[in-house]
């Protein structure tokens, strides 16, 4: 379920029939082993980067009710070109304190005393998430859907300490997969360690997802709050941000997370202090 704070309404999530088949049937799970590989993602990416895919754009806009008035008016050469579209500068404002780093569906979790993270029916250790043992107190999980703006920004002023890539599969990041697989441990992901002026030690993880063959990050060493960090190519995906500082997140977001409800947020929106 989703919570839309602007409309103050709750929205029931509908699971895609194709995903139900892949994750809930024996034949589907056999196909899933192939569908979650980089080979399939790369082949699909070639199509999405070709002019043949342009015909998918108008239908995609209509089905997903995307407000194109928010985006720069340009001619698209492929569906992926459209998917990576840039938003108009006045359509997103960088707020105060702790901000959302992207348009997404947000859940916020407090890690337990053993630095373990409980998401859906899975338990993750920090080492499983980032490939090394570290201590963090909070995990902010930003799940991007296909209709979201797929660029993301830095949460604070600071500098990049180091980055690394962890190879893996490409499961969907829809709730149906999170309940059956340790997606944030199994999927390919980019891990960036940040030294932030206000948030301190932050680990920023971009998680690849089904049909996403590419996570594109800018080669930045020092950054400002709200500065673009990178973008995803076609598909929905997730950013997990680990924070090792005591932070105060909006109570409604914490309440929603405790009730297995994601809160709709926009890039730059204030979500805590």
ABEGO torsion letter per residue (X at the ends): XBBBAAAGBBBBBBBBAAAAAAAABAAAAAAAAAAABAAAAAAAAAAAABAAAAAAAAAAAAAAGBBAAABBBBBBABAAAAAABBBBAAABBBBBEBBBABBBBBBBBBBBAAGBBBBEABBBBAAAAAGBBBBBABBBBBBBBAABBABBBBABBEBBABBBBBBBBBBBABAAAAAABBAAAABBBBBBBBBBAAAEBBBBBBBBBBGBABBBBBBBABBBBGBBAEBBBBEBBBBBBBBABBBBBBAAAAAAAAAGBBBBBBBGBBAEX
